[in-house]
Amino acid sequence: MVARKIVLSESEIPRQWYNVLADIKMNPPLGPDGNPVSPDMLAPVFPMNLIEQEVSPDRWIDIPEEVLSIYAIWRPSPLVRAVALEKALDTPARIYFKNESVSPPGSHKPNTSVPQVYYNKVFGIERMTTETGAGQWGSALSFACAQFGMECRVYMVRVSFDQKPYRKAMMETWGGKCVASPSTETKAGRDILEKYPDTPGSLGIAISEAIEAAVSDTSGKTRYSLGSVLNHVVLHQTVVGLEAKKQLETIGEYPDVIIGCAGGGSNFGGLAFPFVLDKINGKEIAIYPVEPAACPTLTKAPFVYDHGDTARYTPLLPMHSLGHAFVPPPVHAGGLRYHGMAPTVSQLVNEGILEAKAVTQLDALAAGILLSRTEGIIPAPETTHALATVVEEAKKAKEEGKEKVILFNWSGHGLLDLTAYEKFLADELSNFVLSDKEIEEAEKVFAEFPKPEALKSR
Ligand SMILES: *Cc1c(COP(=O)(O)O)cnc(C)c1O
């Protein structure tokens, strides 16, 4: 029998995160005056210990003991050989996935919420604010806040708040508070509601609300937390790729193809970056971030400077962006509805080290059904975007008669996203395709901003 799971013991959880900033060239984030932001400008929003991580040039950063002991609730996560999928596709490819759905909130997100809350607590912070798309990040932060005895307030994108009521229940079970965004609690929310009372909301708007709620607390005990995009978030997620590398080594395997879905880029970067280092050093690996065709940040939008949020509170980040005012169509993969992308992932796509792909909602969910019926785990709608690409690669390997090793990130389970499956099975879902005109219109917002340089890391 082929081994189905490769498991490590708790003592084998990586002791350090990998920081890709040590190995690539990046344009700096810019402040309102067009100059690079200094770390102290971010101090009202994030604690200084996390800001230091955000800009650190060190290749390896120690994982604190307190974080490791909470990671051990679900880490090391299993590396699974997708034997049933391989059989169903009759492919010569060997397919492996990191099963990040085994964490208490059901996704990769606590890999960063736990260290983020830890560093805030050490810094003397008592309350966290954040946004959430589909609800996974809000629940991951609520879970982490419960572990450290911190308060948590979550602004949840309206369309998901309505589609996924159980996510709110989950957040509140862990002691967090969940508000639909746009809300009337913040100026950013009220301004949007006045113009667009029926808006489905967006991550860009919810981020504005959460930042405003943090910086307007005069006690100084509240900070904001972001679930993706930023360097320190992707840094924390590299525990996924580092574990996967160890697990593959124990069975003498190395990936030819690496695949992850990309919303803000954190689960993808977390799996891929330890291998990006090998690619920069000469290894041949195809590495694919996969996004929804309805929100085609990497595949259709340019590499520019743009804000991370709609109200323009964040610095200008060098990234692929559809424009900070863009409200993506209400696809079920709420966690992939973001106008921008991690600057690190954007830089690597721009250099050609990563090759981005886009898939439609219907192709993604069809792959989700196939994986549910073979590997058994019902994937999050976000994850199904990676799955569609895995299926395509496995079929290609069959056509070419090649024994490729495919590694992908199973970023979360879909047990609280069953409405998406219910609608798909009832044939009630359709694809959203953006016209070039809509994209051009959305991109007008950054026309006046400075342009990032085309840097080469190798
Ligand atoms: C949030 C989420 C994503 C998208 O976020 P990234 O930062 O791009 O990883 C993907 N999958 C799941 C299950 C999520 O919860």
The ligand as an SDF file (V2000), in Angstrom:
LIG
                    3D

 15 15  0  0  0  0  0  0  0  0999 V2000
   -8.3760   33.3570    3.2860 C   0  0  0  0  0  0  0  0  0  0  0  0
   -8.2800   32.1180    2.5210 C   0  0  0  0  0  0  0  0  0  0  0  0
   -7.6240   32.0810    1.2780 C   0  0  0  0  0  0  0  0  0  0  0  0
   -7.0640   33.2910    0.6030 C   0  0  0  0  0  0  0  0  0  0  0  0
   -6.1010   34.0160    1.3000 O   0  0  0  0  0  0  0  0  0  0  0  0
   -4.5720   34.0000    0.9490 P   0  0  0  0  0  0  0  0  0  0  0  0
   -3.9630   35.0460    1.8100 O   0  0  0  0  0  0  0  0  0  0  0  0
   -4.4220   34.2850   -0.5010 O   0  0  0  0  0  0  0  0  0  0  0  0
   -4.0710   32.6580    1.3140 O   0  0  0  0  0  0  0  0  0  0  0  0
   -7.5220   30.8670    0.6440 C   0  0  0  0  0  0  0  0  0  0  0  0
   -8.0620   29.7460    1.1640 N   0  0  0  0  0  0  0  0  0  0  0  0
   -8.6970   29.7540    2.3380 C   0  0  0  0  0  0  0  0  0  0  0  0
   -9.3050   28.4830    2.8450 C   0  0  0  0  0  0  0  0  0  0  0  0
   -8.8220   30.9310    3.0650 C   0  0  0  0  0  0  0  0  0  0  0  0
   -9.4310   30.9220    4.2400 O   0  0  0  0  0  0  0  0  0  0  0  0
  1  2  1  0
  2  3  1  0
  2 14  2  0
  3  4  1  0
  3 10  2  0
  4  5  1  0
  5  6  1  0
  6  7  2  0
  6  8  1  0
  6  9  1  0
 10 11  1  0
 11 12  2  0
 12 13  1  0
 12 14  1  0
 14 15  1  0
M  END
$$$$
